[in-house]
């Protein structure tokens, strides 16, 4: 993987190249950006450059290239090395991926993935060894915010006194959840949301998507290549999410509390990642329907045919009086689901609040 394979992120790439050319490689970098912005493939490409881009590095099998990432305990005392084959395969075959794709690749199902305390011991032991090739040793850690507290504290000590010729590349989607002391020891590189035009070009050139479809997808994925690829590979969830969204809005309008309870129970049976994906989808639908009222669909609306058809009658119910309230409730529900709150309670509470909000015209 090279920088030419990375979509967008010209500023981040230029900074990394300059530091490398000037031999001012920082011992610890944190690349920050939303899921799908390309921070992880950028980190991997940079790691391969640091390791001179040989064949072993290209296959992610270089002895001085190490990875840490969230896992689950499929056996006693698991560490990332137990999942390294699945990790390499996913990184090489689909470098733009998120937690949903990683959970499927490693067979996690509905498990909660974290970076365990033991991983810090493995990292310390590995990085304490001399470089096998006489150059840099590189650790790429994906989602350091998923570290167990004990793991984070041990990593901090390693960052404070790093082994010689060692580079830490941390890739975070929620840097505010990483220990402040760890962040303070890293140079921060912000990876922005991708431009729709860049995603559109990538879909046409790399994934052979028809231009018209690529344009529609690129405008609806909120700057995330991961979201764009999910649209291509699997439309089933989008259809399910659309049906669930429509059902809730209709039930809220007629105040059918009994059916809303059943609706929340059905959604509660989804895996946590799908629940979060539904809440993100709902936020997009609220935004699109609010903008629909301005009658500038060609410029601002990114809905598919079914969504646009529903918006004809639904959009007037999303207005200045309730749009902020609805978005706030969706954000609170997303926070609660991420914190493992009982999903039955979260979704039923949200559904009941929609009865009031949807009538606030």
C-alpha positions in Angstrom: 0.0 0.0 0.0 1.3 3.4 -0.9 0.1 7.0 -0.4 -1.2 6.9 -4.0 -3.7 4.2 -2.7 -5.0 6.6 0.0 -8.1 8.5 -0.9 -7.8 12.3 -0.2 -6.0 13.4 2.9 -3.5 15.4 1.0 -2.5 17.6 4.0 -1.8 14.6 6.2 0.2 12.8 3.5 2.2 15.9 2.8 3.1 16.3 6.5 4.2 12.7 6.9 6.3 12.8 3.7 8.0 16.0 4.8 8.8 14.6 8.2 10.2 11.4 6.6 12.3 13.3 4.0 13.7 15.6 6.7 14.5 12.7 8.9 12.2 14.2 11.7 10.1 11.1 12.2 8.1 11.5 15.5 8.3 8.6 17.9 4.5 8.7 18.5 1.8 9.9 16.2 -2.0 9.8 16.6 -4.0 9.9 13.4 -7.5 11.1 14.3 -10.6 11.0 12.2 -14.1 9.5 11.8 -14.6 5.9 10.6 -14.0 5.7 6.9 -11.8 8.7 6.5 -8.7 6.6 5.8 -6.6 7.1 8.9 -5.9 3.4 9.3 -4.7 2.7 5.7 -2.7 6.0 5.9 -1.0 4.7 9.0 -0.3 1.4 7.4 1.1 3.0 4.2 3.3 5.2 6.4 4.6 2.2 8.4 5.5 0.4 5.1 7.4 3.5 4.0 9.3 3.6 7.3 10.2 -0.1 6.7 11.4 0.6 3.2 8.4 -0.9 1.5 9.8 -4.3 0.9 7.8 -7.4 0.1 7.4 -8.5 3.7 6.1 -5.0 4.6 3.7 -5.1 1.7 2.2 -8.4 3.0 2.1 -6.9 6.6 4.5 -9.7 7.6 7.6 -7.6 8.3 9.2 -8.8 11.6 9.5 -5.1 12.7 5.9 -4.3 11.9 3.5 -4.9 14.8 -0.2 -4.4 15.3 -2.6 -3.9 18.2 -6.4 -3.8 17.8 -9.6 -4.6 19.7 -10.3 -8.3 20.2 -12.4 -10.6 22.3 -11.4 -13.6 24.5 -12.1 -16.6 22.3 -9.8 -18.5 24.6 -8.1 -17.8 27.9 -5.5 -15.0 27.8 -6.0 -13.9 24.2 -3.8 -11.4 22.5 -3.8 -9.8 19.1 -1.4 -12.4 17.7 -4.2 -14.9 18.0 -6.1 -12.8 15.4 -3.2 -11.7 13.2 -4.2 -13.8 10.2 -7.7 -12.4 10.1 -6.3 -8.9 10.6 -3.8 -9.1 7.8 -6.4 -10.5 5.4 -8.9 -7.7 6.1 -6.3 -5.0 5.9 -5.0 -6.3 2.6 -8.3 -7.1 1.0 -10.4 -4.2 2.3 -8.2 -1.5 3.9 -11.2 0.8 4.4 -13.2 -1.0 7.1 -14.8 -0.3 10.5 -15.7 -2.2 13.6 -18.6 -3.9 11.8 -16.3 -5.4 9.2 -13.6 -6.3 11.8 -16.2 -8.1 14.0 -17.4 -10.2 11.1 -13.8 -11.0 10.0 -12.7 -12.2 13.5 -16.0 -14.0 14.3 -16.9 -11.7 17.2 -20.7 -11.7 16.5 -22.1 -9.6 19.4 -19.0 -9.7 21.6 -17.6 -6.5 23.1 -14.1 -5.9 21.7 -11.3 -4.3 23.7 -7.5 -4.2 23.8 -6.8 -6.2 26.9 -4.2 -5.5 29.6 -2.1 -8.5 28.5 -1.6 -6.7 25.1 0.6 -4.1 26.8 2.9 -6.8 28.0 3.1 -8.3 24.5 3.9 -4.9 23.1 6.6 -4.2 25.7 8.2 -7.6 25.1 8.1 -7.2 21.3 9.4 -3.6 21.1 12.1 -4.3 23.6 13.9 -6.5 21.1 16.3 -5.1 18.6 15.1 -4.4 15.1 15.6 -7.5 13.0 16.4 -5.4 9.9 18.4 -2.7 11.6 15.9 0.1 11.0 12.6 1.2 12.6 10.3 -0.9 14.6 6.7 0.2 14.1 3.6 -0.4 16.1 0.2 0.4 14.5 -2.6 0.5 17.1 -6.1 0.8 15.8 -8.6 2.4 18.2 -6.5 3.1 21.3 -9.8 4.3 22.9 -10.7 0.7 23.3 -7.7 0.0 25.6 -8.4 -1.5 29.0 -7.3 1.1 31.6 -4.4 -1.0 32.8 -3.2 -1.5 29.2 -3.4 2.3 28.6 -1.3 3.0 31.8 1.4 0.5 30.7 1.5 1.9 27.2 2.0 5.4 28.7 5.1 4.2 30.4 6.4 2.9 27.1 5.6 6.2 25.4 7.5 8.1 28.1 10.6 6.0 27.6 10.3 4.5 24.0 12.9 2.0 22.8 15.3 3.3 20.2 14.2 3.5 16.6 10.5 2.8 17.6 7.6 4.5 16.1 4.0 4.3 17.5 1.2 5.0 15.1 -2.1 5.3 17.0 -5.3 5.5 14.9 -8.3 6.9 16.8 -11.9 7.6 15.9 -12.6 9.1 19.4 -9.3 10.7 20.6 -11.1 12.4 23.5 -11.6 8.9 25.0 -7.8 8.2 25.0 -5.9 9.1 28.2 -4.9 12.7 28.1 -1.4 11.8 29.2 -1.1 9.5 26.1 -2.4 12.2 23.8 0.0 14.7 25.2 2.9 12.4 24.2 1.7 12.0 20.6 1.9 14.4 17.7 -1.7 14.8 16.5 -2.6 14.5 12.8 -6.3 15.2 12.0 -7.7 13.3 9.0 -10.7 15.1 7.7 -13.9 13.7 6.2 -13.4 12.7 2.6 -14.8 14.9 -0.1 -17.7 13.5 -2.0 -15.8 14.0 -5.3 -12.9 11.9 -4.0 -15.2 9.1 -2.9 -17.0 9.3 -6.3 -13.8 9.0 -8.2 -12.6 6.1 -6.1 -15.9 4.2 -6.6 -15.7 4.6 -10.4 -12.0 3.9 -10.8 -11.2 1.3 -8.1 -14.6 -0.4 -7.7 -16.0 0.0 -11.2 -19.3 1.6 -10.1 -21.3 3.3 -12.7 -20.8 7.1 -12.5 -24.5 7.9 -11.7 -24.6 5.4 -8.9 -21.2 6.4 -7.6 -22.4 10.0 -7.4 -25.5 9.1 -5.4 -23.5 6.9 -3.0 -20.7 9.5 -2.5 -23.3 12.2 -1.6 -25.0 10.0 1.0 -22.1 8.5 2.9 -21.1 11.6 5.0 -17.5 11.6 3.9 -16.9 7.9 4.9 -15.4 5.4 2.4 -16.5 2.7 4.8 -20.1 3.8 4.6 -19.8 4.0 0.8 -18.5 0.4 0.5 -21.2 -0.9 2.8 -23.8 0.6 0.5 -22.2 -1.3 -2.4 -21.7 -4.6 -0.7 -24.9 -5.0 1.3 -28.1 -3.0 0.8 -30.1 -5.3 3.0 -29.4 -3.3 6.2 -30.3 -0.1 4.5 -33.6 -1.5 3.5 -34.2 -2.8 7.0 -33.2 0.5 8.6 -35.5 2.4 6.2 -38.5 0.1 7.1 -37.8 0.4 10.8 -37.5 4.2 10.6 -40.7 4.5 8.6 -42.5 2.2 11.0 -41.5 4.2 14.1 -42.5 7.5 12.6 -45.9 6.2 11.6 -46.4 4.6 15.1 -45.4 7.8 16.8 -47.8 9.8 14.7 -50.8 7.6 15.7 -49.5 7.2 19.2 -49.6 3.4 19.1 -47.6 2.7 22.3 -48.2 -1.1 22.2 -46.7 -1.5 18.7 -43.9 0.9 19.6 -43.0 -1.5 22.5 -42.8 -4.3 20.0 -40.8 -2.1 17.6 -38.2 -1.4 20.4 -38.0 -5.1 21.3 -37.2 -6.0 17.7 -34.5 -3.4 17.4 -33.0 -4.5 20.7 -32.3 -7.9 19.2 -30.0 -6.4 16.7 -26.3 -6.5 17.5 -24.8 -3.4 19.2 -23.0 -2.3 16.0 -26.2 -2.6 14.0 -28.1 -0.7 16.6 -25.6 2.2 16.4 -25.7 2.0 12.6 -29.5 2.3 12.7 -29.2 5.4 14.9 -26.7 6.9 12.5 -29.1 6.1 9.6 -32.0 7.8 11.5 -29.9 10.9 12.0 -29.2 11.1 8.3 -32.9 10.6 7.5 -33.9 13.4 9.9 -31.4 15.7 8.3 -32.4 14.9 4.8 -36.1 15.4 5.5 -35.4 18.7 7.2 -33.5 19.9 4.1 -36.2 18.5 1.8 -38.4 21.4 3.0 -36.2 23.9 1.3 -37.0 22.5 -2.1 -33.4 22.2 -3.3 -33.3 18.4 -3.6 -30.9 18.3 -6.5 -28.3 20.3 -4.6 -28.7 19.2 -1.0 -30.7 15.9 -0.7 -28.9 12.6 -0.8 -31.8 10.2 -0.6 -32.5 7.1 -2.7 -35.8 6.6 -4.5 -37.6 5.0 -1.6 -36.4 7.5 0.9 -37.3 10.4 -1.4 -40.8 9.0 -1.9 -41.4 8.8 1.8 -40.1 12.3 2.3 -42.8 13.8 0.2 -45.3 13.5 3.0 -43.0 13.1 6.0 -40.7 16.1 5.5 -43.2 18.7 6.7 -43.1 17.0 10.1 -39.4 17.7 10.5 -39.0 21.5 11.0 -37.3 24.2 13.0 -39.5 23.4 16.1 -38.4 19.8 16.5 -35.3 19.0 14.4 -32.8 19.8 17.1 -34.8 17.9 19.7 -35.0 14.8 17.6 -31.3 14.9 16.7 -30.4 15.4 20.4 -32.5 12.3 21.4 -30.8 10.2 18.7 -27.4 11.3 20.0 -28.4 10.4 23.5 -29.6 7.0 22.4 -26.4 6.4 20.5 -24.4 7.3 23.6 -26.4 5.0 25.8 -26.1 2.1 23.4 -22.3 2.6 23.3 -22.3 2.5 27.1 -24.1 -0.9 27.1 -27.4 0.5 28.5 -30.3 -1.9 28.2 -31.4 -1.5 24.5 -35.0 -2.3 25.2 -35.1 0.7 27.6 -33.1 3.0 25.3 -35.3 2.4 22.2 -38.6 2.4 23.9 -37.7 5.6 25.7 -36.7 7.2 22.4 -39.9 5.9 20.7 -42.1 7.5 23.3 -40.3 10.8 23.0 -40.9 10.8 19.3 -44.7 10.9 20.0 -44.2 14.4 21.4 -41.5 15.6 19.0 -43.2 14.5 15.8 -46.3 16.4 16.8 -44.3 19.6 17.5 -45.1 21.4 14.2 
